[in-house]
Amino acid sequence: MNLSIFHNLLIDFTMDLLTIFGLALGFGAIYFVMYHGGILNLLINPIAAVLVFGGTLASTLISVPGDQLKQALKASIFIFFPKKYKRQPEVIINALLQLCEKAKRTGIDSLQEDIGKMDDRFLKEGIQMLIDGLPPDLIRDNLETEIVFIRRRHNANSSVFRTMGTYAPIFGLLGTLIGVVQVLKNLADPKTMGASMAVAVTTTFYGIFSTNFIFLPVASKLNALSEAEILSKEVMIEGILAIQAGDIPLILRKKLEAYLAYRMRKSR
């Protein structure tokens, strides 16, 4: 039996070109508008940046546990280098079909020698429970519980960026209020009014820009990557239980493809 297909389940960190293109397009559009509008220098304001980004970071440090913040920052790398299975879920289905074929030919116990060739911990645990003879309900419960914890961990990561997206525009508004107060305070001195208005406007800009171009898009991308990973785990569960039920490879393929189509429709 050729199990080279399991090596295609290796986690593949490939650059997400759409994310890179989106960033380049967004920054390019903002730069184009500011440059041709003659306001590029006006919107580069270190004081406003310190207020918005420093305040957002401070509020996040207060509201989010340190370990969760650290984990979220690590997870943010995946928006550029997403952790995904090569050609999944088709590769996963083919791998399960090979396991099914071998189990039908030489018995479920023969899958023990294949566990060491698997690179996915979730699949290894499922096959091991299958070999150990656990009842199907217990296998499903154990693996679905694992999925619950995976989803909970992923949601915690994305929630950090949603939290930052909540705070940033508030600090932008705070900067606007500070700028307006400075303007009212210095009505008799027109020379200082320009600097005060610059702070008022640029803090709002930084708050809105960072929320809608950085924090919320990162949270949404992490959620999308999470759902893709969870879908692969669910396909594995259905495949493992079908092998235990004694399904032939043809029936297994039809089951998994039907389940995959159902989940894809449900997620729309």
Secondary structure by P-SEA (a helix, b strand, c coil): ccccccccccccccccaaaaaaaaaaaaaaaaaaaaaccccccccaaaaaaaaaaaaaaaaacccaaaaaaaaaacccccccccccccaaaaaaaaaaaaaaaaacccccccccccccccaaaaaaaaaaaacccaaaaaaaaaaaaaaaaaaaaaaaaaaaaaaaaaaaaaaaaaaaaaaaaaaccccccaaaaaaaaaaaaaaaaaaaaaccaaaaaaaaaaaaaaaaaaaaaaaaaaaaaaacccaaaaaaaaaaaaaaaaaaac
